[in-house]
């Protein structure tokens, strides 16, 4: 009966999707297959961002080794003469009876067998523009530029996006490109899970890389998995509902490994110009991460702390709730004064905090003195759910909400001020606020919508 019920649920989703959007693009048989030339090139922050950066790429299995070349970029193209060559770490990803599409079929990628290559460029100079390329010595990528972080707490900005997940190539592409257009000076981008719909589906991952294109290559990413990055890996796992992290995840990302050992590259932290960013894997091992989270917050040397996770502490959509995560992590966010929590999963928009509103009619804005943690839920893909009307059940205020909007967020940290702006896929401002931190570390929240 469970299998029948799940099939009906899956079928209903496909019907809703078919009625809501035009027919999805189809691709040729070999569209997502790797070649000898590098593809799926992705920059990641994985260590000290002022002196290192990581890059990962994919090739066909014929390419058994790889290299990265890097040099300080100059106006004169002869800078390439001074490029330093570094050998890559190469791993093989071989499909054998791996489930292709968990929801709709049991097709397999029996013949997929390809290689991933990764490098961490180290000993870089702060606030310096570098150019790099990757390849095997014969088949190379283009030269691609990026800029390292400052060593000091200088102002910076980043982009945050929720679930891409569906119609990634068709409709998420416009969103991520508009985000880069709106914030071309952003230093990195945060993806809060459900990057794709079906964890192990190579074609969907190829959609994600194609949609982002060269943005993935030049703007470093921090990412965490959502529930859709966890699916059965083999056909025998389906009846047991045994779910496994995307088989591609640890091959195609080179993210920090300073979280708990059981969750490499899905639970971690990184420090960037005066802010501690904490990535939480909200899919599993909540209790183990709670211990690690407290130590990570307790030892934060910075004034600002931003956490990002997939399942919201306070749900944005109707009929959803995550009490286990809330009971485990919210007390620590309160105790250690986490400033901002960025989330996805609910396919709608909600933003609020746990302090009381004091209206300021003279300025047309409203403020919250001694503001607690600000919680945001956002979605960047086209799949949308109904939003909750309020957060009274959580005993906190819901300051801004919305639905049926693809959104990206641009967040800037400048000394004692954090500025937040949420934009639609056509570049219109949807939500805006500021956090002003006083000398005691207490925030005032100013709503600007």
C-alpha positions in Angstrom: 0.0 0.0 0.0 2.9 2.4 0.8 4.4 1.9 -2.6 1.0 2.6 -4.3 0.4 5.7 -2.2 3.9 7.0 -3.0 3.3 6.3 -6.8 0.0 8.3 -6.6 1.8 11.2 -4.8 4.6 11.2 -7.4 2.1 11.1 -10.3 0.2 14.0 -8.8 3.4 16.1 -8.7 4.1 15.3 -12.3 0.5 16.3 -13.3 0.8 19.6 -11.3 4.1 20.4 -13.0 2.8 19.6 -16.4 -0.2 21.9 -15.9 1.8 24.7 -14.4 4.6 25.0 -16.9 5.3 24.5 -20.6 6.8 21.2 -21.6 10.3 20.8 -20.3 13.2 20.9 -22.6 14.4 17.5 -23.9 18.1 16.8 -24.6 20.0 14.6 -27.0 21.2 11.3 -25.7 24.8 12.4 -25.2 24.0 15.9 -24.0 25.1 15.4 -20.4 28.0 13.0 -21.2 31.5 14.2 -20.3 34.1 14.7 -22.9 37.9 15.0 -23.0 37.6 18.8 -22.6 36.9 19.9 -19.0 33.4 20.7 -18.1 31.4 21.2 -14.8 34.1 23.5 -13.7 33.3 24.9 -10.2 35.1 27.2 -7.8 34.7 26.5 -4.1 35.9 28.2 -0.9 37.5 25.4 1.1 40.1 27.0 3.3 41.4 30.5 4.1 39.7 32.5 1.3 42.4 35.2 1.3 45.1 32.7 0.4 43.4 29.7 -1.2 40.7 28.5 -3.5 39.6 25.2 -4.9 38.4 24.1 -8.4 36.8 20.9 -9.5 36.0 19.7 -13.0 34.8 16.6 -14.9 36.1 14.7 -17.9 35.5 11.4 -19.7 37.3 8.4 -18.3 39.9 8.7 -21.1 41.5 11.6 -19.2 43.2 9.9 -16.3 45.1 12.9 -14.9 44.7 16.6 -14.7 46.5 19.9 -13.9 45.6 23.4 -12.9 47.7 26.4 -14.0 47.4 29.7 -12.2 49.0 33.1 -12.3 48.3 36.7 -11.2 46.2 38.2 -14.0 47.7 41.1 -15.8 46.6 43.5 -18.6 49.3 42.0 -20.8 48.2 38.4 -21.9 51.8 37.3 -21.5 51.0 36.8 -17.8 50.4 33.1 -18.7 54.1 32.6 -19.1 54.4 32.9 -15.3 51.7 30.4 -14.6 52.4 27.7 -12.0 51.2 24.2 -12.8 49.8 21.9 -10.1 48.8 18.3 -10.4 45.1 17.5 -9.6 43.6 14.8 -7.5 41.6 12.5 -9.8 38.6 10.3 -8.7 36.5 8.0 -10.8 32.7 7.9 -10.7 31.3 4.7 -12.2 27.6 4.0 -12.4 26.4 0.4 -12.0 22.6 -0.1 -11.6 22.3 3.4 -10.1 18.8 4.7 -10.1 18.3 7.3 -12.8 15.1 8.9 -11.8 13.7 7.9 -8.4 10.2 9.3 -8.9 9.3 8.2 -12.4 11.3 5.3 -13.6 14.0 2.7 -12.9 16.2 3.4 -15.8 20.0 3.2 -15.1 23.2 4.9 -16.3 24.9 1.6 -16.8 27.6 2.9 -19.1 28.5 6.1 -17.3 32.1 6.0 -16.1 34.0 9.3 -15.8 36.6 11.2 -13.9 36.6 14.2 -11.6 39.7 16.3 -10.9 40.2 18.7 -8.1 42.9 21.2 -7.0 43.3 23.6 -4.1 45.4 26.6 -5.1 47.3 27.7 -2.0 49.8 30.4 -1.0 47.8 33.1 -2.9 48.0 36.8 -2.2 45.0 38.5 -0.6 42.8 40.8 -2.6 44.4 39.8 -5.8 42.9 38.8 -9.2 44.2 35.5 -10.5 43.6 33.7 -13.7 43.5 29.9 -13.9 42.8 27.1 -16.4 42.4 23.3 -16.0 43.0 20.4 -18.2 45.3 17.4 -18.9 48.1 19.2 -20.8 46.3 18.9 -24.1 42.6 19.6 -23.6 42.3 22.8 -21.6 39.6 25.1 -20.4 39.7 28.8 -21.1 41.6 31.1 -18.6 39.2 32.1 -15.9 39.6 35.0 -13.4 38.7 35.3 -9.7 39.8 37.5 -6.8 40.9 36.4 -3.4 39.4 37.7 -0.2 40.9 40.5 1.9 43.0 39.5 4.9 41.2 42.2 7.0 37.5 42.8 7.7 36.8 44.9 4.6 33.3 45.2 3.2 32.0 42.4 1.0 28.9 41.0 -0.5 27.5 37.6 -1.5 24.5 36.1 -3.2 22.2 33.6 -1.5 19.7 31.4 -3.3 17.2 28.7 -2.3 16.1 25.6 -4.1 16.8 25.6 -7.9 15.5 22.0 -8.2 13.1 22.0 -11.1 13.2 23.3 -14.7 16.8 24.2 -13.9 18.1 24.7 -17.4 14.7 26.2 -18.6 13.9 28.7 -15.8 16.6 28.7 -13.1 19.2 30.0 -15.6 17.5 33.4 -15.9 17.4 33.8 -12.1 21.1 33.0 -11.5 22.2 35.2 -14.4 20.0 38.1 -13.2 21.6 37.6 -9.7 25.1 38.0 -11.2 24.0 41.0 -13.3 22.6 42.7 -10.2 25.7 42.0 -8.1 28.7 41.6 -10.4 31.0 42.5 -7.5 29.7 39.7 -5.2 32.5 37.7 -3.6 30.7 34.3 -3.6 27.4 32.6 -3.7 25.5 30.3 -1.1 23.2 27.5 -2.3 21.0 26.2 0.5 20.1 22.8 -0.9 17.9 21.1 -3.5 20.2 22.3 -6.3 18.6 19.5 -8.4 15.5 17.3 -8.0 16.8 13.8 -8.2 20.1 13.3 -6.3 22.0 10.9 -8.6 20.6 12.1 -11.9 23.6 13.1 -14.1 21.4 15.0 -16.6 20.0 17.2 -13.9 23.4 18.0 -12.6 24.4 18.9 -16.1 21.4 21.2 -16.3 22.6 23.0 -13.1 26.1 23.5 -14.5 24.8 24.6 -17.9 22.4 27.1 -16.3 25.1 28.7 -14.2 27.7 28.4 -16.9 30.8 30.5 -16.4 29.3 32.0 -13.2 30.1 28.7 -11.5 33.7 29.0 -12.8 34.4 32.6 -11.6 32.2 33.1 -8.5 33.1 30.7 -5.7 30.3 28.6 -4.3 29.4 27.4 -0.8 26.7 24.7 -0.9 24.8 22.3 1.3 22.5 19.4 0.3 18.8 19.4 0.6 16.5 16.5 0.9 16.5 16.1 -2.9 20.2 15.5 -2.7 19.3 12.4 -0.8 17.7 9.6 -2.8 17.9 5.7 -3.0 21.1 4.8 -4.8 20.1 1.4 -6.1 16.8 -0.1 -7.1 16.9 -2.4 -4.1 16.9 0.7 -1.8 13.6 2.0 -3.1 11.3 -0.4 -1.1 13.4 0.3 2.0 13.3 4.0 1.4 17.0 4.0 2.1 18.5 7.3 0.9 22.0 8.2 0.1 23.8 11.5 -0.5 24.1 12.3 -4.2 26.8 10.1 -5.7 28.2 13.2 -7.4 28.4 15.4 -4.4 31.9 14.7 -2.9 33.3 14.2 -6.4 32.2 17.6 -7.9 32.5 19.8 -4.8 35.7 20.7 -2.9 34.3 22.2 0.3 35.7 22.6 3.8 36.0 19.4 5.8 36.1 20.9 9.3 32.7 19.7 10.3 31.8 16.4 11.8 33.7 13.5 10.2 30.6 11.6 9.2 29.4 14.5 7.0 32.4 15.6 4.8 31.7 18.6 2.7 28.1 18.9 3.9 28.6 20.3 7.4 31.4 22.9 7.8 32.3 26.5 8.5 34.4 29.1 6.8 35.5 32.6 8.0 35.3 35.4 5.5 36.3 39.0 6.2 34.9 39.2 9.7 32.0 36.8 9.4 31.8 33.1 10.4 29.6 31.2 7.9 28.3 27.9 9.3 26.9 25.2 7.0 24.5 22.7 8.6 23.3 19.5 7.0 19.7 19.4 8.1 19.1 16.0 6.6 20.9 13.7 9.1 22.9 13.5 12.3 21.3 16.5 13.9 22.4 15.6 17.4 26.0 15.1 16.4 26.0 18.4 14.6 24.5 20.2 17.6 27.6 19.4 19.7 29.9 20.6 16.9 27.7 23.7 16.3 28.1 24.9 19.9 31.8 24.6 19.7 31.9 26.4 16.4 29.8 29.3 17.7 31.6 29.4 21.1 35.0 29.8 19.3 33.8 32.3 16.7 36.4 35.1 16.7 34.2 37.5 14.7 31.4 39.9 15.4 29.1 38.4 12.8 27.8 34.8 12.5 25.6 33.5 9.6 24.2 30.0 9.5 22.8 28.3 6.4 20.8 25.1 6.2 18.0 23.5 4.1 15.1 22.7 6.3 13.8 26.0 8.0 13.8 26.5 11.7 10.4 28.3 11.2 8.6 26.9 8.2 7.4 29.2 5.5 4.8 27.0 3.8 1.6 25.6 5.0 1.5 22.1 6.5 5.3 22.0 7.1 7.3 22.1 10.3 10.8 21.0 11.5 10.6 20.8 15.3 13.7 18.6 15.8 16.0 21.1 14.0 14.3 24.0 15.9 14.7 22.3 19.3 18.3 21.4 18.6 19.7 24.5 16.9 17.5 27.6 17.8 18.7 27.6 21.5 22.3 27.8 20.2 21.5 30.6 17.7 19.9 32.5 20.6 22.7 31.8 23.1 25.6 32.8 20.8 23.8 35.6 19.0 23.7 34.2 15.4 22.7 37.2 13.3 21.2 35.6 10.2 19.9 32.1 9.2 19.5 31.4 5.5 17.2 28.5 4.5 15.3 26.9 1.6 13.1 23.8 1.2 9.6 25.5 1.5 9.4 27.0 -2.0 8.0 30.3 -0.8 9.4 33.4 1.0 9.3 34.3 4.6 11.5 36.5 6.8 11.2 37.4 10.5 12.9 37.6 13.9 12.0 37.0 17.5 11.9 40.6 18.8 9.0 43.0 19.1 8.2 45.6 16.4 8.3 49.3 17.2 6.7 51.4 14.5 8.6 54.5 13.4 6.0 56.6 11.5 8.3 59.6 11.0 10.6 57.7 8.7 8.1 55.3 7.1 10.2 52.3 8.3 9.9 50.1 11.3 12.7 49.0 13.6 13.4 46.3 16.1 15.8 47.3 18.9 17.8 44.4 20.4 16.8 42.3 17.4 17.3 38.6 17.7 18.3 36.2 15.0 16.8 37.0 11.6 15.4 33.9 9.8 14.9 33.9 6.0 13.4 31.2 3.8 13.7 31.8 0.0 13.3 29.9 -3.3 15.1 30.6 -6.6 13.5 27.9 -8.8 10.0 28.0 -10.4 8.4 25.4 -8.2 6.3 27.3 -5.6 4.1 26.6 -2.6 1.6 28.6 -0.6 3.1 30.7 2.1 2.0 30.8 5.8 0.1 34.0 6.7 1.9 34.4 10.0 4.3 32.8 12.5 2.1 33.1 15.6 2.5 29.4 16.2 6.2 30.0 16.7 5.6 33.2 18.8 7.7 35.4 16.6 6.8 38.0 14.0 6.7 37.4 10.3 8.0 40.6 8.8 7.8 39.8 5.1 6.4 37.0 3.1 5.5 36.1 -0.5 4.9 33.3 -3.0 5.0 32.6 -6.7 8.3 34.5 -7.0 11.7 33.3 -8.1 14.1 35.2 -5.8 17.8 35.8 -5.2 19.3 37.8 -2.3 22.3 40.1 -2.2 23.8 40.5 1.3 26.5 43.0 2.1 28.5 43.2 5.4 30.3 46.5 6.0 31.8 46.8 9.5 28.9 47.1 11.9 26.2 47.0 9.2 24.6 44.1 7.4 22.4 45.1 4.4 20.0 42.6 2.8 18.1 42.9 -0.4 15.9 40.3 -2.1 15.2 40.6 -5.8 12.9 38.9 -8.2 14.1 37.1 -11.4 13.5 40.3 -13.4 15.5 42.4 -11.0 12.8 44.1 -9.0 13.4 44.7 -5.3 11.1 42.6 -3.2 12.4 42.9 0.4 15.1 44.9 2.2 16.4 45.3 5.7 19.5 46.3 7.6 21.1 45.1 10.8 23.1 47.7 12.7 25.4 46.2 15.4 26.3 48.4 18.4 29.5 48.2 20.5 27.9 45.6 22.8 27.1 43.3 19.8 23.4 44.0 19.9 21.6 44.4 16.6 18.9 46.9 15.6 16.8 45.7 12.7 15.6 48.3 10.2 12.9 47.2 7.7 13.1 49.1 4.4 10.2 47.7 2.5 
